[in-house]
Amino acid sequence: MGSCGRGIAGCIPESIRERITSAEISIDAASPETYAINRRGGAFDTLLENLAFVAELRRDGPLRSLKISMVVQENNVHEMVDFVRLGQRFGADIVYFGRLVDWGTFTPSEFRRRAIHRSDHPRHPDLLAALAHPVMQDNCVFLGNLTQYTDPQVLEPTDAFVFVKWSNGASGSLSST
């Protein structure tokens, strides 16, 4: 086993590496500045080294699936397009985006400030613009619980329900949880 100071590659014995079949990495940023905020204590350069190692495992085997993810919020929405490109650069099979969910982590005002998916957020149009970018059509992109913001049939997404108008004129609600 190598030194963990060199990143993940030095921490995983060869006998274990051979058994790894998938990796899911929560990153929440595409730049060193945002990564430092969203992943306190993390070093973006080390992340990139580790992604290169994981990409090598994906390319050469035995890794069969690589997924990177971003919880979209007010401070990283502008990096969504670059996050897809980061995933493409490292051969991610899935580049996943999800909206911010408050699991009791934030005060109500902090959540409102961060929750750019809410239609009453002043920067909500930035989210809609990012979702409309052509790179978001790449086959690797999975919008998770943000998909509802790309559907013209969705009238008003909320934290608990999605209100839908079907093509036959009927309407109703679907749980988004």
N, C-alpha and C positions, 0 to 999 in steps of 0.2 A: 504494500500500500504506500502511495506517495504522500507528499505533504499536501494538506488541505489549503495551504497558503497559495497554491497554484490554481485554485478553483476546484470545481467538481471533478475534473478529470483525474486529479491526483488523489482524490478521496475514495474512489470506487475501485475496489480490487477487480482485476480482470475476470475472475470467476463469477463475480456479481454482475459485471457489465454484460456478460453473455446472457443473463437471465432477464434483462430489462427489455420489455416489449413495447412500452408506451411511456410518454412523458407529457405532462401537462404543467405548464409554467405560467404562473400569474405574474405579469410584469407591470401593467398599469401605466406604461409610459413608453415613449419612443425617443426620449432625449435624456441626457445626464441630469439636467436641471429638474425635470418633472420626476424622474426616477428617484432622485434624492429626497423629494418631498413625499412621494407616495410609498416609497419603500425605504423608510428611515433606516440608516445604517448600511444600506446596500450601495455597492459601487458599480456604476454602469459599465465601466471597462471590464470588470470581473464578469458581469452578466454577459457581455458580448463574447468573452472567452468561453464561458460555459455554454452559450448557445452554439458556438462553433463546434465544441466537443459533442454536444447533443446532435447537431446537424450531421456530424461525421458518423455517429451511431445510427442515425436514420438512413443516411446514404449507403453505408457499408453493412448495415445490419448489426445487431439483431433488432434494433428498434423498428417497429412497424408503424408507429403513429407518433406524431409530434403536434401538440396543440399549445398555442400561446394565447393568453387572455388578457383583456383589459376591461376593468370596470370603468365605464365612461362617467366622468364628472366634470365639473366646471373647469378644473385646472389641467385636464388632459384632452378635452374634446378637440382641440386644434391639432392634436397629434394622431388622430385616427387614421388618416391616409398614410402617414409615415409608419404607423404601427403595422398596417397591412404590408407595406414594403419591407419592413423588418422581418416579418414572417416569411415573405417570399425569399428574401436574402438567405435565410437559414433553412429553407425548405420545409416550413411548417405545413402540415396537412390541413390544419384548421387554425384560423385566426378568429378567435371568439371575442365578441363584444357583449357586454351586459350593462344594464343600468345599475346605478347605485341603489342599494337596498339598505335601509337603516335597521340594523339588528340590535338597536339600543346603544350603538357606538357614539352617536352624535346627539348634541342638543337639538331641539326642533329648529332653531334658527341656523345652526351649522348645516343641518341636513338640507334645509331650503336653499342655502347658499351654494351647496355643492351639487344638488340634484338637478342637473341641466336637462334631464328628460322631462321634467315637469313643464307643462305648457305655459305656466305663469312665470317661469324663470326668464330673466331678461336676455339671456344668451341662448335660449332654446332654439332660435333660428340658426345658430351656429351648428348645433347638433343636426338639424334637418339638412343643412348644406353639406356637412360631412357625410351623412348617410346617402346623399344624392350623388356624391362623387363617383365617377366611373370605376375607380379601383375597387369600390365596394361590391362590384358585380363579379369580382374574381371568384372562381370556384372554391378557393380556400376560406372565404369569408363566411362566417356564421354569426348572424346578428342576435341570436338568442332572444331575450326579452326586449330588445330594441326593434325587432322586426315590425312590431305594431306601428312604429313611427314612419315606416316606409309604405304602408298600405293605405291607398286613398280612401278605402271604405271605412277606416277607423276615424270616428268623429272626434273623440276626446279620450286619450289614455289617462288613466289615473293610477295611483299607487296600488289600488286593490282590484279595479275592474277595467275592462276595455269595452266601450260602448260601440256597437257595430251596426252598420246599416247594410243589409243584404241587398243584392241586386233586385229582388222582388219587392223591395220597398219596406219589408219588415225590419224591425230593429230589436235589439236585445243587448244583454251584457254577458260577457265571458270573464271568468276569473283569470287574472294574469299571474296568479301565484302558483 
